[in-house]
Amino acid sequence: MRTIQRVLFAIGITLLVVYFGIRLQGELSSRLSLLVFHSAHSSSDKQIVPGVDFDLWSEKRIAAFKESLTRHFSPPKAVLHISKIHLEVPVFEGTDDLTLNRGVGRITGTAHLDPDSNGNIGIAGHRDGFFRGLKDIQNGDTIDLVLADRTMSFVIDRIQVVDPSNVSVLQSGSVSSLTLVTCYPFYFNGSAPQRYIVHASLISPAPSEGASTKQNVSAVDRQRQQEKTE
């Protein structure tokens, strides 16, 4: 009987994880669908699109972003949120041109978008698009990385400008961290010669509604087990 209960409990937990994962992907897909609609009906290059502020963007990047909305993408892995600069952008895997036109991308070889994996998560974005607002942030500002089952919060502790060959900024340290990378200077004609690096350390991964539900279910299950053995 206990074996059956454990199997049913495991199935229940799995269904909860799947449900909240699908809900997050559905929400992100809905937002992107709205972007496609408004972009297609835009009468101005800087028409306001829900969730995206084009005020700082270059005309070239606006056009590339709108074109990317017509292309198929796998669901984003997370959402990067920086309240200081009113930034909310989907995080995809990889850093190819099409991906960075649509959102920002995890740099291959850095830590995965997983709250249980220690390391340094590297995320890249265009300086004339989503990441142009990084010019206005400073040490002490916070960054949220919203995953399927929780939100990882980071605090900025270092901002630096380095040469493109300096990959040491992506190395892992003793604390789980997040590193944002974009080209520099922000306003530069042609290929920017340097890289703007924003390093932030993990504060705490806060469980979302899905994770909280799983914790509550686990507590109830433990209580029931104790009652049976008494």
Summary of the structure (lengths in Angstrom):
residues: 230
radius of gyration: 20.5
end to end distance: 17.0
largest distance: 74.6
contacts: 658
relative contact order: 0.13
helix: 39%
strand: 27%
